[in-house]
């Protein structure tokens, strides 16, 4: 059994014509994510899954293995493509470059909590706890009478972020997705939960790097 970090990487996507090679400080989003994963002691191997020859060339240059996949695969098929190349008992850490503030401490905690909780079949996910009044078009989701309730009285509702998922390969293959209906939740900060979803957010996220590094420095002072 190995712990394998999988970084799905695209050369072009909806938020930038440079995709996961978009500039991030003095590097790019892909190499930034790889640098974070390299600092996680619990990870046995890092693999980049991509349909881009240029990304394969970059990963070869920096000594990271790549899985070349067919172009235009869906997320589901990309995931199954990865699992088909691994052992059933391997564990996968799925780490998206578009969540640059999920760092090595969060990855390490996600992995360790998974094993502490006896390898939950439905996996472990990064999340944000929401204490808000939630609705669909059909009506309230998490309350009956807003007039007599405060936010503090609302039940816990978890929003799964797209930053990191952890699960066993055999479980992923069985359900054909990274997590099931009842995953365990690792709560992360607002900053860590942010994901780049459109091009306008790139410059905004760059300004948040200062806050990220402040959190990094304060964590080392503890």
C-alpha positions as CSV (number, residue, x, y, z in Angstrom):
1,X,0.0,0.0,0.0
2,X,1.3,3.4,-1.0
3,X,0.1,7.0,-0.6
4,X,0.2,8.6,-4.0
5,X,-0.6,12.3,-4.6
6,X,-2.3,12.9,-7.9
7,X,-2.2,16.4,-9.4
8,X,-4.6,16.8,-12.3
9,X,-3.1,19.4,-14.7
10,X,-4.4,21.2,-17.8
11,X,-2.5,23.3,-20.2
12,X,-5.6,25.4,-21.0
13,X,-8.7,25.8,-18.9
14,X,-11.6,28.2,-18.3
15,X,-9.7,30.6,-16.0
16,X,-6.6,31.1,-18.1
17,X,-5.1,30.3,-21.5
18,X,-2.0,29.1,-19.6
19,X,-4.1,26.8,-17.5
20,X,-2.3,25.3,-14.5
21,X,1.0,26.8,-15.9
22,X,-0.3,30.3,-15.0
23,X,2.2,32.4,-13.1
24,X,2.1,32.2,-9.3
25,X,4.7,34.4,-7.7
26,X,8.0,33.3,-9.2
27,X,6.7,29.9,-10.3
28,X,3.4,28.6,-11.7
29,X,0.3,26.9,-10.1
30,X,1.4,23.4,-11.0
31,X,4.9,23.6,-9.7
32,X,3.6,25.5,-6.6
33,X,1.3,22.6,-5.8
34,X,4.1,20.0,-6.4
35,X,6.4,22.0,-4.1
36,X,3.7,21.8,-1.3
37,X,3.2,18.1,-1.8
38,X,7.0,17.4,-1.7
39,X,7.0,18.6,1.9
40,X,4.4,16.0,3.0
41,X,6.3,13.2,4.7
42,X,3.3,10.8,4.4
43,X,3.3,10.9,0.6
44,X,5.3,8.1,-1.1
45,X,5.0,9.4,-4.7
46,X,3.7,12.4,-6.6
47,X,2.1,11.9,-10.1
48,X,0.8,14.5,-12.5
49,X,-2.2,13.4,-14.6
50,X,-2.4,15.4,-17.8
51,X,-3.3,15.3,-21.5
52,X,-0.6,17.8,-22.4
53,X,2.8,16.9,-23.8
54,X,4.3,20.2,-22.6
55,X,3.2,19.5,-19.0
56,X,4.7,16.0,-19.3
57,X,8.0,17.6,-20.5
58,X,8.0,19.9,-17.5
59,X,7.3,17.2,-15.0
60,X,10.1,15.1,-16.5
61,X,12.4,18.0,-16.1
62,X,11.7,18.4,-12.4
63,X,11.7,14.7,-11.7
64,X,8.0,14.1,-11.2
65,X,6.2,11.1,-12.8
66,X,3.3,11.8,-15.1
67,X,0.3,9.8,-16.3
68,X,-0.6,10.8,-19.9
69,X,-4.3,10.6,-20.5
70,X,-6.5,11.0,-23.6
71,X,-7.7,14.5,-24.3
72,X,-11.2,15.7,-23.3
73,X,-11.7,13.0,-20.7
74,X,-14.4,13.9,-18.1
75,X,-13.4,14.2,-14.5
76,X,-14.8,10.8,-13.7
77,X,-13.0,9.1,-16.6
78,X,-9.7,11.0,-15.7
79,X,-10.0,9.6,-12.2
80,X,-10.7,6.1,-13.3
81,X,-7.8,6.3,-15.7
82,X,-5.5,7.1,-12.8
83,X,-6.9,4.3,-10.6
84,X,-6.4,1.8,-13.5
85,X,-2.7,2.5,-13.3
86,X,-2.4,1.9,-9.5
87,X,-2.8,-1.0,-7.1
88,X,-6.3,-1.4,-5.5
89,X,-4.8,-0.9,-2.0
90,X,-3.0,2.3,-2.9
91,X,-4.4,5.5,-1.4
92,X,-4.9,8.6,-3.5
93,X,-4.5,12.2,-2.5
94,X,-6.2,14.2,-5.2
95,X,-4.7,17.7,-5.1
96,X,-5.9,20.5,-7.4
97,X,-3.5,23.2,-8.5
98,X,-6.5,25.7,-8.5
99,X,-6.5,25.7,-4.7
100,X,-3.1,27.3,-4.1
101,X,-3.6,27.9,-0.4
102,X,-4.1,24.3,0.6
103,X,-0.6,23.6,1.9
104,X,1.5,20.8,3.2
105,X,0.1,21.0,6.8
106,X,-3.4,20.5,5.5
107,X,-2.4,17.6,3.2
108,X,-0.6,15.9,6.1
109,X,-3.6,16.4,8.4
110,X,-6.0,15.0,5.8
111,X,-3.9,11.8,5.4
112,X,-3.3,11.3,9.1
113,X,-7.0,11.9,10.1
114,X,-8.0,9.3,7.4
115,X,-5.9,6.6,9.0
116,X,-6.8,7.7,12.6
117,X,-10.5,7.2,11.6
118,X,-9.8,3.7,10.3
119,X,-9.8,4.4,6.5
120,X,-13.4,5.5,6.0
121,X,-14.8,3.9,2.9
122,X,-16.4,7.2,1.7
123,X,-13.1,9.0,2.0
124,X,-11.9,12.2,3.6
125,X,-12.4,15.7,2.2
126,X,-11.4,19.3,2.9
127,X,-14.4,21.4,3.8
128,X,-15.8,24.6,5.3
129,X,-18.4,24.5,8.1
130,X,-21.4,26.7,7.2
131,X,-23.7,28.3,9.8
132,X,-26.0,30.1,7.4
133,X,-29.7,29.9,6.5
134,X,-29.7,27.7,3.4
135,X,-32.5,27.5,0.8
136,X,-33.3,25.8,-2.5
137,X,-36.2,27.0,-4.7
138,X,-38.4,24.5,-2.9
139,X,-37.7,26.2,0.5
140,X,-35.4,26.0,3.5
141,X,-32.8,23.2,3.8
142,X,-31.5,23.4,7.3
143,X,-34.2,25.0,9.4
144,X,-38.0,25.2,9.9
145,X,-38.7,28.6,11.3
146,X,-36.1,31.4,10.7
147,X,-38.0,33.7,13.0
148,X,-37.2,31.7,16.1
149,X,-33.6,30.6,15.3
150,X,-30.2,32.2,15.3
151,X,-27.3,31.1,13.2
152,X,-25.7,29.5,16.3
153,X,-28.7,27.1,16.5
154,X,-28.4,25.9,13.0
155,X,-27.2,22.3,12.4
156,X,-23.7,21.8,11.0
157,X,-23.6,22.0,7.2
158,X,-20.3,21.2,5.4
159,X,-19.4,22.7,2.1
160,X,-16.8,20.4,0.4
161,X,-14.0,22.4,-1.2
162,X,-12.3,21.3,-4.4
163,X,-8.8,21.5,-2.9
164,X,-8.0,18.0,-1.6
165,X,-9.6,14.5,-1.4
166,X,-8.2,11.3,0.1
167,X,-9.5,7.8,-0.4
168,X,-8.5,4.2,-1.2
169,X,-8.1,3.3,-4.9
170,X,-10.4,0.3,-4.6
171,X,-13.2,2.4,-3.1
172,X,-12.8,5.1,-5.8
173,X,-13.2,2.5,-8.5
174,X,-16.2,1.0,-6.9
175,X,-18.2,4.3,-6.6
176,X,-16.5,5.9,-9.6
177,X,-15.7,9.2,-7.7
178,X,-13.3,10.4,-5.1
179,X,-15.7,10.4,-2.2
180,X,-19.0,8.8,-1.2
181,X,-22.2,10.0,0.4
182,X,-20.8,10.0,3.9
183,X,-17.2,11.3,3.8
184,X,-15.3,12.5,6.8
185,X,-14.7,16.3,6.9
186,X,-11.4,18.1,7.5
187,X,-12.4,21.7,8.2
188,X,-10.0,24.3,6.7
189,X,-9.8,28.1,6.9
190,X,-11.6,30.5,4.6
191,X,-8.3,31.4,2.9
192,X,-7.3,27.7,2.3
193,X,-10.8,27.0,0.9
194,X,-10.5,29.5,-2.0
195,X,-10.3,28.1,-5.5
196,X,-9.4,30.0,-8.7
197,X,-12.4,29.5,-10.9
198,X,-12.1,32.4,-13.5
199,X,-9.4,34.6,-15.0
200,X,-10.5,37.7,-13.0
201,X,-9.6,35.9,-9.8
202,X,-5.9,35.4,-10.6
203,X,-4.8,38.9,-9.7
204,X,-7.0,39.0,-6.6
205,X,-5.6,35.7,-5.4
206,X,-2.0,37.0,-5.9
207,X,-2.7,39.8,-3.5
208,X,-3.9,37.2,-0.9
209,X,-0.5,35.5,-1.0
210,X,0.7,38.0,1.6
211,X,-2.0,36.8,4.0
212,X,-1.1,33.2,3.2
213,X,2.5,33.7,4.1
214,X,1.5,35.5,7.3
215,X,-0.4,32.4,8.3
216,X,2.6,30.3,7.3
217,X,5.0,32.3,9.5
218,X,2.6,32.4,12.5
219,X,2.2,28.6,12.4
220,X,5.9,28.1,12.6
221,X,6.1,30.4,15.7
222,X,3.7,28.3,17.7
